[in-house]
Amino acid sequence: MRTLSPEILIFTLTMADLGEADEAELQRMVAAEQQKAQFTAQVHHFMELCWDKCVEKPGNRLDSRTENCLSSCVDRFIDTTFAITSRFAQIVQKGGQ
């Protein structure tokens, strides 16, 4: 027989005591945290892609091609971040109405 850790047991008991509104709010919060984690993972992945694309050999200085590539990549990153953030705000706003 599997025993539950005290933390899981407390969480399970707390979940059982929640009303429908509280449970819905908790689910919304968990979903928002999952979206934040997914966004962070996407940011890290994007940064790795930029590095792999732009930097052929790390050194003390960046050549102009590498500098331009990284600059362009940062611009695309900012545009992408803005688009994702705007979309996330729309989703949250619709959920609150």
C-alpha positions in Angstrom: 0.0 0.0 0.0 1.3 3.4 -1.0 1.4 6.1 1.7 1.1 9.8 0.8 3.5 12.4 1.9 2.2 14.9 4.5 2.3 17.7 1.9 0.2 15.7 -0.6 -2.2 14.6 2.2 -2.7 18.2 3.4 -3.2 19.3 -0.2 -5.7 16.5 -0.9 -7.6 17.3 2.3 -7.6 21.1 1.5 -8.9 20.4 -2.0 -11.7 18.3 -0.6 -12.7 21.3 1.7 -12.7 23.8 -1.1 -16.0 25.1 -2.5 -16.6 25.2 -6.2 -15.6 28.9 -6.6 -12.4 28.3 -4.6 -11.6 25.2 -6.6 -12.2 27.1 -9.9 -9.9 29.9 -8.7 -7.2 27.4 -7.7 -7.4 25.7 -11.1 -7.1 29.1 -12.8 -4.0 29.9 -10.8 -2.4 26.6 -11.6 -3.2 27.0 -15.3 -1.7 30.5 -15.2 1.5 29.2 -13.6 1.7 26.4 -16.2 1.5 29.0 -18.9 4.2 31.1 -17.3 6.4 28.0 -17.1 5.7 27.2 -20.7 6.5 30.8 -21.7 9.8 30.7 -19.8 10.7 27.4 -21.5 10.0 29.0 -24.9 12.2 32.0 -24.1 15.1 29.7 -23.2 14.6 27.7 -26.3 14.5 30.8 -28.4 17.7 32.1 -26.8 19.5 28.9 -27.6 18.4 29.0 -31.2 19.7 32.6 -31.5 23.0 31.6 -30.0 23.4 28.6 -32.2 22.4 30.6 -35.3 24.6 33.7 -34.7 27.6 32.6 -32.7 30.0 30.4 -34.7 32.9 30.7 -32.3 32.9 32.6 -29.1 35.8 35.0 -28.6 36.7 38.2 -26.9 34.9 40.3 -29.5 32.0 39.9 -31.8 32.5 40.4 -35.5 30.0 42.6 -37.4 28.1 39.7 -38.8 27.6 38.1 -35.4 26.7 41.4 -33.9 24.1 42.1 -36.6 22.7 38.6 -36.3 22.3 38.9 -32.5 20.8 42.3 -32.8 18.2 41.0 -35.3 17.5 38.0 -33.1 16.9 40.3 -30.1 14.5 42.4 -32.2 12.6 39.3 -33.2 12.7 38.1 -29.6 11.2 41.4 -28.3 8.5 41.3 -31.0 7.7 37.7 -30.2 7.6 38.4 -26.5 5.3 41.4 -27.0 2.9 39.3 -29.2 2.8 36.4 -26.7 2.3 38.8 -23.7 -0.5 40.6 -25.5 -2.2 37.3 -26.3 -1.8 36.1 -22.8 -3.4 39.3 -21.5 -6.3 38.9 -23.8 -6.9 35.3 -22.6 -6.7 36.4 -18.9 -9.0 39.3 -19.6 -11.6 37.1 -21.3 -11.4 34.6 -18.3 -12.1 37.4 -15.9 -15.3 38.6 -17.6 
